[in-house]
Amino acid sequence: MENPVEDLNLQKDLSALRSEQSELANVLWLSLAGLLILTASIGVYLLRQDILLNKQSAAQKPVAEESMQRNEQLVAVAAEFQKFAATHPDYATNILARFGLKPISATAAPASSAPAR
């Protein structure tokens, strides 16, 4: 037979282990709850940022389209100046050189009409 003192020590050790296991389980559950709250918070934050950025880009879209149309017009005008410089060398050396443009022949110029959208 075992010693009653040893049985008592085993009971105390078993009780202490169960208590520690219970505390560990509580810590793990609290950690899981905190992780879920953190994940949900980050998700809500990213969703809000996405909505705000979509609104901003929607507001800027008309301005960007207008700017692209103006850019196409400027490219067409620059092509006309380059065509003119092909037949006028003084204009090419005095004016176009300041802007880093070179004269081009009429056949090598880009189309002056923008493609339809």
C-alpha positions as CSV (number, residue, x, y, z in Angstrom):
1,M,0.0,0.0,0.0
2,E,1.0,3.5,-0.7
3,N,1.8,6.0,1.9
4,P,-1.1,8.4,2.8
5,V,1.3,11.3,2.7
6,E,2.3,10.4,-0.9
7,D,-1.4,10.2,-1.8
8,L,-2.0,13.6,-0.3
9,N,1.0,15.1,-2.2
10,L,-0.3,13.5,-5.4
11,Q,-3.7,15.0,-4.8
12,K,-2.2,18.4,-4.3
13,D,-0.1,18.2,-7.4
14,L,-3.0,17.0,-9.4
15,S,-5.1,19.9,-8.1
16,A,-2.4,22.4,-8.9
17,L,-2.0,21.0,-12.4
18,R,-5.8,21.3,-13.0
19,S,-5.7,24.8,-11.7
20,E,-2.8,25.7,-14.0
21,Q,-4.5,24.0,-17.0
22,S,-7.7,26.0,-16.3
23,E,-5.7,29.3,-16.1
24,L,-3.9,28.4,-19.4
25,A,-7.2,27.7,-21.1
26,N,-8.6,31.1,-19.9
27,V,-5.5,32.9,-21.2
28,L,-5.8,31.1,-24.5
29,W,-9.5,32.0,-24.8
30,L,-8.8,35.7,-24.0
31,S,-6.0,35.7,-26.5
32,L,-8.3,34.3,-29.2
33,A,-10.9,36.9,-28.3
34,G,-8.4,39.7,-28.5
35,L,-7.1,38.4,-31.9
36,L,-10.6,38.3,-33.3
37,I,-11.3,41.8,-32.1
38,L,-8.0,43.0,-33.6
39,T,-8.7,41.3,-36.9
40,A,-12.3,42.7,-37.1
41,S,-11.0,46.2,-36.3
42,I,-8.3,46.0,-39.0
43,G,-11.0,44.7,-41.5
44,V,-13.3,47.6,-40.7
45,Y,-10.5,50.1,-41.0
46,L,-9.5,48.7,-44.4
47,L,-13.1,48.6,-45.6
48,R,-13.5,52.3,-44.6
49,Q,-10.2,53.2,-46.4
50,D,-11.4,51.4,-49.5
51,I,-14.7,53.3,-49.5
52,L,-13.0,56.6,-49.0
53,L,-10.4,56.0,-51.7
54,N,-13.2,54.9,-54.1
55,K,-15.1,58.1,-53.5
56,Q,-11.9,60.2,-54.0
57,S,-11.1,58.4,-57.3
58,A,-14.6,58.8,-58.5
59,A,-14.4,62.5,-57.8
60,Q,-11.1,62.8,-59.7
61,K,-12.1,60.7,-62.7
62,P,-13.8,63.6,-64.7
63,V,-10.8,65.8,-64.1
64,A,-8.4,63.1,-65.2
65,E,-10.4,62.4,-68.4
66,E,-10.4,66.1,-69.2
67,S,-6.7,66.3,-68.6
68,M,-6.1,63.3,-71.0
69,Q,-8.2,65.0,-73.7
70,R,-6.2,68.2,-73.3
71,N,-3.0,66.2,-73.5
72,E,-4.1,64.6,-76.7
73,Q,-4.8,68.1,-78.1
74,L,-1.4,69.3,-77.1
75,V,0.3,66.3,-78.7
76,A,-1.6,67.0,-81.9
77,V,-0.6,70.7,-81.8
78,A,3.1,69.8,-81.1
79,A,3.0,67.4,-84.1
80,E,1.8,70.3,-86.3
81,F,4.7,72.4,-85.1
82,Q,7.1,69.6,-85.8
83,K,5.7,69.2,-89.3
84,F,6.1,72.9,-89.8
85,A,9.7,72.8,-88.6
86,A,10.5,70.1,-91.2
87,T,10.1,72.7,-93.9
88,H,11.5,75.7,-91.9
89,P,14.9,74.9,-90.5
90,D,15.3,78.2,-88.7
91,Y,12.1,77.5,-86.7
92,A,13.4,74.0,-85.8
93,T,16.8,75.3,-84.5
94,N,15.5,78.4,-82.7
95,I,12.1,77.3,-81.3
96,L,11.8,73.5,-81.2
97,A,15.3,72.9,-79.9
98,R,14.3,74.9,-76.7
99,F,11.6,72.2,-76.0
100,G,13.7,69.2,-77.0
101,L,11.6,68.5,-80.0
102,K,12.8,67.6,-83.5
103,P,11.2,68.3,-86.8
104,I,9.4,65.4,-88.4
105,S,8.0,64.8,-91.9
106,A,4.3,65.0,-92.5
107,T,4.2,61.2,-93.1
108,A,5.9,60.4,-89.7
109,A,3.6,62.6,-87.6
110,P,1.1,61.0,-85.3
111,A,-2.5,61.2,-86.2
112,S,-3.9,64.6,-85.1
113,S,-7.4,63.2,-84.4
114,A,-7.9,61.4,-81.1
115,P,-9.4,57.9,-81.3
116,A,-13.1,57.7,-80.4
117,R,-14.0,56.2,-77.0
